[in-house]
């Protein structure tokens, strides 16, 4: 029976079923043996470390980083994250990470 006939008849081939079964491994998201931490249990630094990989994936992060390096910091080298966030219309955490990244680049 051809694949097209199997599709319309509703029968599944054993090869297709075995491929589907082999690909259905679930990732382990939570280790049940450990007590899950809530956000209130984490320090500010730990939360920032958790969010760093996500923030750099935000569209425009690289552009905001370059804009801050080239245009904003030469005029105002002591800018705070809150000021940068309001100037670029971005979240404060993103502004903090931009300033943190630029400070680490200078070191």
N, C-alpha and C positions, 0 to 999 in steps of 0.2 A: 504494500500500500504506500503510495507516495505521501510526502509530507503535507501536501495540499489536501488530499483526501482525508488524512488523519485529522487535520485541523477542522474540516467541516463535519466530520463524523463525531468529533469530541473525544476520540481516543488519543492517548498520549503514548509516545514511544518510550521505551524503557531507557534509551540513551538520554533523552531530554529530561526524564525524571531524575536519573542519577546525577546529571549535571546540576540540576536545581537543588537537589539534596546536599551535594558537596559544597555549594556556594552559600548555604544558609548557616554559617557559623556566626553566632552572635558575639560581639565584642563584650568584654567584661567592663562594665562602666562603674560598678560599685562593688567593692569587696565587702561582702556581708559579715566577714569575721571582725572587721574593724568598725568602731563606732563612727558614723558619719559626722563630720564637723558642720556646724552651721556657720553662717557668715559672721555671727556675733562672736564666735570662738576664735576667729582669725584676726590677726593684727592688720593694720593698714598696709604694712609692707608686704605681708603675705598675699593680701587681696590684689595688690598692684602686680606682684609677680605672677599671679594666676591670669591676670587680664592682659599682660604685656603681649603675649603671642597673638591675641585676638585683635588688639588695637592696631598693630602694624598691618593687619589685613584690611583695615577700613579703607575704602576707596578715597583717595585724596590725601592719605597720611603722608606719603612721600612728597607730594606737592606742597603740603603745609610745612613739612620739615624743611624743604629747600627754601620756601618763601621766608620762613622764620630766620633761617641761617643767612640769607642774602639781604633781605630788606628790613626785617624788624630788629634783629639783634645789633646791627651797626648803629641804629638810631637810639635804641634803648636796651643796653646790655643787662640791666638789672630788672627786667620785666618779670612779673609774677605770672603763674599759670592762669590765674583768674583773669588778668588783663589780656593775656594772649588768647584765651578762650573767647572773650567778648570781642576782641578785634578780628579774629578769624571765624567767628560764629561756629565754634566746635565745642564738644564737651570738655569740661575741666580736666578730666583724666587724660584725654588725648593731648591737651596742651601740656600737662605735667610730663607725660612721656616724651613729648617733643623736646622740652627743655632738658629733661634727664638725658636723653640721647645726645643732644648737642653738647651738654656738659661732659659726658663721657668721651665724646670725640675729641674734646680739647685736652683731656688728660693724657 
